[in-house]
Every structure is written in structure tokens, then in C-alpha cells.
Amino acid sequence: MPSETPLRKLFDAPFSFKARPEPIAGDLRMSWGISVLLLSLSYSRAKKASFQKLQFLAHSVRIAEGRDDVRALLRADLRPSDISVRVEPWLNRAISYAHALGLVSVDNGKVVSLTDKGIAVTGQIQQSGALVEEGAFLKEVASKITETLLRRIWRMEDLL
């Protein structure tokens, strides 16, 4: 039997690793989720929002169709019952990580608000040129989404 087996040659050869893009959807990446969370809060009134509002924005911001539906809702081209909305599991993880990093505070388990550190990081996100479409959408709609409107959307009161 020869002393040089193909396996032995493999282990003796030099090798290196090269970073590759993550093969997972953007909404499962915490960097994307935390960034969307911070932008949502940044453009909301008083830089804070309820969990209900954050869930609505998180679902709407993901795809162009969702963003268009919210714009149509605010123009009164759609009724609140015409809007489809779901709970985004990634948002709770993003809030947990952002809270642990000191970027947001959670008040009474109901309202999430930006901290000073969160405001600074949000500024860096905006200056970086990342999430341009998402940022433009959130800037346009986040302050216009009221708790009354959200209640009508989530509870589907128009169907009664």
C-alpha cells in the first residue's frame, strides 16, 4: 500500500476560507431586522411606537406590494379590512437584541422607544445608503399610522 493516499494529500494541502453572502432571507437576518426596527421608531412620533404598530410596519415594509397597500390605505383607496397583516416573528427577536444592545427601551411591555444610542445608530444607517426603499416608505407613513387606524386594521372592524 502506498504511503501517499489521496486523503493524506488533501490534509497536507493549504486551504483558505472566503466569506460568502448568507443564503437566508433578509427578514431572518438580525442586522436587517434591527435596522428596520430602528428606522420605524425613528420616523414614528416621539421616536416610539406600540408593538402593534411595529408589527404592522414590519409586515408592510418587507415587500413592495405591502408598501403600496399601506400607501393606498392612507389615501383612502383601500379600507382597513382590505389590508392583510400578520405577526412577524423576526420582529420580537430584533426588539430583544436591540434592547440588549441598549438601542431601544421597552416601557411596560407595550411601547418601544429609541434610546440616545439607538438614535445615533439610526443616523449611521441613514447615512450608509442602506435600506433606501424601506427608509423612504417608513419616513412617508410611520408618523401617519395612528393607534385608532391600527385598531381598525387588526380587529377588522369594517367587517362588522
MIRO-779026 format. One line per 8 residues: number of its first residue (from 1); their letters; for each residue x, y, z of N, C-alpha, C, O. Coordinates in steps of 0.001 Angstrom, whole numbers, plus 500000, padded with zeros to 6 digits. Layout:
# MIRO-779026
NUM	A	X/Y/Z/X/Y/Z/X/Y/Z/X/Y/Z ~ ...
END
This chain:
# MIRO-779026
1	MPSETPLR	500834/498827/500000/500000/500000/500000/500887/501247/500000/501809/501347/500809 ~ 500619/502188/499110/501466/503384/499062/501236/504267/500298/500137/504323/500850 ~ 502300/504947/500708/502200/505822/501881/501437/507108/501577/500902/507734/502492 ~ 501379/507508/500322/500674/508719/499903/499272/508377/499411/499105/508036/498240 ~ 498291/508456/500248/496907/508223/499835/496295/509555/499411/496780/510608/499824 ~ 495239/509531/498593/494594/510785/498180/494095/511607/499383/494118/512837/499351 ~ 493654/510926/500423/493165/511637/501608/494309/512360/502315/494138/513481/502792 ~ 495445/511733/502379/496612/512335/503025/497046/513592/502267/497417/514590/502884
9	KLFDAPFS	497001/513548/500939/497353/514719/500132/496392/515875/500417/496800/517036/500453 ~ 495140/515553/500614/494129/516588/500882/494416/517309/502195/494323/518534/502272 ~ 494764/516546/503224/495009/517157/504530/496308/517949/504579/496437/518874/505382 ~ 497261/517606/503743/498530/518311/503734/498503/519557/502849/499428/520367/502895 ~ 497473/519713/502062/497391/520843/501131/496950/522105/501860/496174/522027/502812 ~ 497434/523269/501427/496974/524522/502036/495521/524808/501625/495093/524446/500529 ~ 494799/525441/502491/493425/525805/502169/493091/527129/502847/493778/527552/503777 ~ 492042/527770/502380/491611/529040/502980/490094/529130/502898/489453/528414/502129
17	FKARPEPI	489539/530015/503698/488104/530247/503701/487825/531629/503149/488603/532556/503368 ~ 486730/531773/502442/486339/533059/501903/484905/533343/502343/484032/532488/502200 ~ 484663/534526/502871/483313/534894/503314/482369/534936/502113/482716/535461/501055 ~ 481207/534392/502287/480177/534377/501245/478911/535007/501817/478714/535015/503032 ~ 478055/535534/500948/476783/536081/501432/475964/534996/502125/476045/533816/501785 ~ 475180/535426/503096/474335/534479/503820/473200/534009/502919/472518/534833/502310 ~ 472988/532711/502823/471922/532201/501952/470567/532130/502652/469849/531138/502528 ~ 470223/533182/503384/468930/533202/504052/468201/534493/503692/468819/535476/503281
25	AGDLRMSW	466906/534477/503848/466096/535653/503520/466499/536836/504395/466910/536671/505544 ~ 466372/538025/503826/466759/539237/504537/466033/539432/505849/466620/539901/506824 ~ 464735/539068/505881/463980/539310/507107/464365/538348/508235/463889/538510/509358 ~ 465204/537363/507968/465697/536488/509021/467078/536915/509520/467613/536321/510457 ~ 467643/537926/508905/468948/538441/509337/468718/539524/510381/467976/540477/510143 ~ 469344/539378/511516/469125/540334/512596/469620/541734/512247/469058/542720/512725 ~ 470654/541840/511429/471120/543179/511049/470028/543918/510288/469838/545118/510483 ~ 469308/543206/509421/468193/543811/508674/467051/544131/509634/466497/545229/509594
33	GISVLLLS	466700/543190/510487/465584/543374/511401/465789/544524/512372/464883/545331/512584 ~ 466956/544602/512953/467239/545695/513890/467239/547024/513144/466745/548023/513667 ~ 467780/547050/511942/467795/548290/511159/466383/548764/510839/466078/549949/510975 ~ 465517/547840/510414/464128/548203/510121/463422/548679/511388/462659/549644/511348 ~ 463670/548017/512495/463094/548441/513776/463523/549867/514116/462684/550701/514456 ~ 464813/550148/514026/465317/551477/514369/464755/552551/513438/464395/553638/513889 ~ 464681/552247/512145/464104/553214/511202/462625/553445/511487/462148/554577/511409 ~ 461899/552385/511816/460472/552514/512136/460276/553438/513326/459409/554312/513306
41	LSYSRAKK	461074/553248/514353/460964/554095/515545/461412/555525/515253/460820/556485/515746 ~ 462450/555651/514457/462978/556974/514137/461939/557857/513458/461872/559057/513726 ~ 461128/557269/512578/460147/558044/511838/458777/558087/512505/457863/558741/512001 ~ 458626/557401/513627/457368/557452/514369/457368/558675/515282/458421/559216/515620 ~ 456177/559095/515670/456052/560255/516555/456760/559991/517870/456639/558912/518449 ~ 457494/560979/518331/458249/560932/519589/459257/559777/519619/459728/559396/520690 ~ 459587/559226/518463/460568/558138/518338/460195/556926/519184/461054/556262/519763 ~ 458868/556651/519243/458401/555466/519951/457148/554945/519271/456459/555669/518553
49	ASFQKLQF	456866/553660/519517/455708/553028/518884/455271/551824/519705/456062/551230/520438 ~ 454010/551481/519566/453475/550293/520228/453942/549044/519487/454361/549121/518332 ~ 453868/547902/520149/454198/546644/519500/453277/546413/518304/453703/545895/517272 ~ 452024/546799/518454/451046/546626/517378/451468/547417/516132/451398/546908/515014 ~ 451897/548645/516334/452330/549469/515200/453609/548909/514578/453745/548872/513355 ~ 454530/548481/515411/455778/547926/514892/455528/546655/514092/456165/546433/513062 ~ 454601/545818/514560/454257/544607/513806/453650/544967/512453/453975/544353/511437 ~ 452774/545956/512445/452152/546381/511192/453203/546911/510213/453209/546532/509042
57	LAHSVRIA	454080/547778/510686/455131/548334/509824/456107/547248/509366/456547/547248/508217 ~ 456442/546328/510265/457370/545251/509918/456805/544385/508803/457528/543984/507891 ~ 455522/544100/508879/454900/543287/507828/454804/544078/506515/455044/543535/505436 ~ 454458/545342/506620/454243/546169/505427/455531/546492/504680/455528/546561/503451 ~ 456611/546687/505389/457850/547159/504779/458567/546078/503974/459386/546399/503112 ~ 458279/544821/504234/459021/543702/503638/459010/543667/502119/460050/543439/501502 ~ 457841/543890/501501/457759/543779/500040/457056/545009/499466/456318/545702/500166 ~ 457296/545261/498196/456730/546441/497525/455203/546438/497570/454591/547491/497750
65	EGRDDVRA	454587/545280/497410/453125/545199/497434/452570/545643/498788/451553/546334/498844 ~ 453220/545256/499857/452798/545673/501196/452929/547175/501378/452060/547818/501967 ~ 454022/547731/500869/454222/549181/500968/453158/549918/500161/452627/550932/500613 ~ 452846/549415/498971/451817/550042/498132/450440/549970/498788/449660/550918/498694 ~ 450139/548857/499450/448850/548722/500133/448692/549752/501253/447619/550332/501419 ~ 449747/549976/502008/449671/550953/503097/449497/552359/502534/448719/553151/503068 ~ 450204/552668/501477/450033/553985/500847/448591/554159/500355/448007/555231/500515 ~ 448020/553114/499761/446630/553163/499286/445668/553312/500464/444664/554016/500356
73	LLRADLRP	445957/552674/501556/445130/552808/502764/445131/554252/503262/444081/554794/503606 ~ 446288/554862/503299/446396/556243/503783/445754/557244/502821/445343/558327/503237 ~ 445666/556888/501541/444969/557739/500567/443466/557460/500562/442709/558125/499854 ~ 443041/556482/501350/441640/556029/501427/441202/555302/500153/440008/555243/499860 ~ 442145/554753/499399/441822/553917/498243/441500/552487/498682/440853/551742/497946 ~ 441949/552106/499876/441644/550801/500457/441038/551004/501843/441328/551987/502525 ~ 440197/550062/502242/439639/550080/503597/440583/549299/504515/441350/548462/504041 ~ 440533/549561/505808/441379/548792/506736/441172/547286/506624/442120/546527/506824
81	SDISVRVE	439970/546836/506314/439725/545394/506185/440325/544809/504904/440408/543589/504765 ~ 440742/545663/503974/441377/545193/502738/442865/544884/502927/443492/544259/502072 ~ 443403/545319/504026/444834/545156/504294/445071/543814/504977/444414/543484/505964 ~ 446008/543050/504445/446389/541804/505104/447578/542105/506015/448512/542805/505625 ~ 447528/541581/507201/448605/541830/508160/448857/540556/508955/447942/539774/509215 ~ 450089/540369/509327/450437/539198/510124/451510/539579/511131/452161/540617/511012 ~ 451675/538734/512103/452707/538934/513112/454020/538416/512540/454099/537283/512067 ~ 455031/539243/512588/456354/538881/512076/457231/538365/513223/457597/539139/514108
89	PWLNRAIS	457571/537075/513221/458358/536517/514328/459739/537156/514481/460271/537220/515590 ~ 460315/537623/513394/461651/538204/513480/461662/539510/514271/462691/539895/514826 ~ 460519/540189/514322/460490/541488/514993/460736/541348/516499/461469/542146/517083 ~ 460137/540353/517119/460359/540168/518557/461822/539881/518864/462357/540359/519865 ~ 462474/539093/517994/463907/538846/518179/464704/540137/518001/465628/540412/518767 ~ 464347/540924/516991/465053/542184/516748/464898/543132/517932/465857/543794/518329 ~ 463694/543198/518498/463474/544058/519663/464312/543568/520844/464914/544373/521555 ~ 464352/542265/521053/465146/541705/522157/466625/542039/522005/467270/542480/522956
97	YAHALGLV	467161/541825/520802/468573/542129/520566/468834/543635/520685/469822/544044/521296 ~ 467968/544450/520113/468149/545906/520175/468093/546392/521624/468833/547297/522011 ~ 467219/545791/522414/467123/546157/523833/468405/545760/524564/468939/546537/525355 ~ 468895/544551/524296/470129/544085/524929/471327/544954/524540/472254/545129/525330 ~ 471303/545494/523331/472392/546368/522863/472236/547811/523332/473106/548645/523082 ~ 471127/548105/524012/470897/549465/524503/470407/550428/523439/470514/551642/523611 ~ 469867/549907/522335/469396/550764/521247/467949/551201/521442/467540/552248/520940 ~ 467176/550401/522170/465774/550718/522436/465471/550437/523897/466185/549695/524571
105	SVDNGKVV	464394/551049/524369/463866/550701/525688/462438/550222/525491/461746/550648/524567 ~ 462011/549338/526364/460662/548796/526306/459950/549244/527568/460363/548906/528677 ~ 458876/550009/527396/458157/550591/528521/456876/549808/528801/455991/549721/527950 ~ 456790/549245/529994/455612/548494/530438/455229/547366/529491/454071/546949/529481 ~ 456157/546863/528702/455876/545777/527788/454937/546149/526657/454426/545268/525965 ~ 454697/547449/526456/453738/547884/525442/454315/548821/524397/453894/548804/523241 ~ 455269/549629/524799/455806/550665/523914/457320/550517/523815/458007/550316/524816 ~ 457821/550621/522598/459259/550562/522343/459698/551949/521908/459053/552574/521066
113	SLTDKGIA	460801/552433/522483/461288/553757/522100/462797/553722/521886/463508/552894/522456 ~ 463257/554636/521057/464688/554739/520768/465426/555363/521950/464932/556297/522582 ~ 466588/554845/522233/467475/555474/523213/468402/556434/522455/468376/556486/521225 ~ 469205/557176/523182/470164/558067/522523/471139/557271/521657/471504/557699/520563 ~ 471554/556108/522160/472445/555245/521376/471733/554759/520114/472341/554683/519047 ~ 470449/554432/520236/469660/553991/519092/469516/555085/518049/469550/554816/516849 ~ 469355/556316/518508/469253/557455/517583/470556/557612/516805/470538/557873/515602 ~ 471682/557454/517491/472989/557578/516826/473180/556466/515785/473665/556725/514683
121	VTGQIQQS	472802/555243/516131/472943/554125/515190/472009/554315/513998/472378/554011/512864 ~ 470808/554816/514251/469866/555077/513165/470440/556094/512188/470285/555949/510975 ~ 471095/557112/512706/471749/558096/511845/472813/557459/510969/472962/557826/509803 ~ 473547/556516/511517/474566/555818/510733/473923/554970/509634/474443/554893/508521 ~ 472793/554335/509950/472086/553529/508954/471625/554425/507806/471784/554079/506636 ~ 471053/555580/508151/470554/556506/507133/471688/557050/506268/471525/557196/505056 ~ 472824/557347/506872/473958/557885/506117/474640/556829/505252/475302/557162/504269 ~ 474480/555563/505614/475167/554492/504890/474588/554244/503499/475258/553669/502640
129	GALVEEGA	473362/554671/503278/472712/554411/501998/472065/553041/501937/471609/552616/500876 ~ 472021/552344/503064/471367/551030/503115/469875/551214/503353/469455/552218/503928 ~ 469090/550267/502922/467640/550244/503143/466959/551531/502672/466123/552095/503378 ~ 467319/551980/501494/466781/553236/500964/465276/553148/500745/464540/554043/501161 ~ 464805/552082/500097/463365/551944/499840/462590/551817/501138/461552/552456/501313 ~ 463089/550997/502043/462422/550803/503320/462384/552110/504107/461357/552467/504686 ~ 463507/552815/504123/463579/554085/504851/462637/555128/504282/461975/555843/505035 ~ 462570/555224/502955/461670/556192/502323/460213/555869/502658/459424/556771/502940
137	FLKEVASK	459858/554586/502627/458495/554173/502977/458180/554521/504432/457131/555098/504720 ~ 459072/554174/505337/458821/554432/506754/458750/555928/507048/457946/556363/507873 ~ 459579/556706/506384/459537/558160/506562/458188/558717/506105/457647/559639/506714 ~ 457661/558152/505040/456394/558608/504466/455189/558228/505332/454260/559024/505467 ~ 455186/557029/505919/453953/556535/506550/453988/556392/508069/452933/556451/508701 ~ 455140/556211/508669/455195/555849/510091/454484/556859/510994/453785/556464/511927 ~ 454650/558120/510737/454012/559119/511604/452519/559257/511329/451798/559841/512138 ~ 452045/558731/510203/450628/558838/509842/449787/557666/510351/448559/557742/510371
145	ITETLLRR	450436/556605/510753/449728/555429/511251/449352/555684/512711/450220/555765/513580 ~ 448069/555806/512965/447598/556078/514330/447134/554794/515006/446885/553787/514342 ~ 447023/554835/516311/446537/553674/517063/445089/553360/516702/444693/552194/516684 ~ 444302/554385/516415/442907/554157/516008/442852/553385/514698/442083/552433/514568 ~ 443659/553789/513732/443708/553089/512450/444193/551652/512646/443648/550721/512053 ~ 445207/551481/513469/445728/550140/513730/444667/549243/514361/444549/548071/514003 ~ 443908/549783/515285/442837/549014/515922/441832/548537/514869/441374/547396/514918 ~ 441493/549402/513928/440555/549036/512860/441144/547962/511947/440426/547072/511491
153	IWRMEDLL	442435/548042/511682/443093/547056/510817/443170/545702/511515/442762/544690/510945 ~ 443685/545673/512733/443899/544421/513443/442587/543735/513838/442490/542508/513826 ~ 441589/544537/514185/440318/543958/514642/439314/543794/513513/438243/543220/513713 ~ 439646/544287/512342/438784/544189/511162/437376/544728/511458/436375/544091/511131 ~ 437321/545894/512073/436042/546476/512469/435156/546845/511284/433939/546955/511433 ~ 435747/547035/510120/434955/547370/508945/434051/546213/508494/433086/546421/507759 ~ 434372/545003/508939/433573/543844/508527/432280/543718/509331/431368/542992/508935 ~ 432202/544418/510448/431010/544303/511310/429844/545109/510774/428772/545119/511378
END
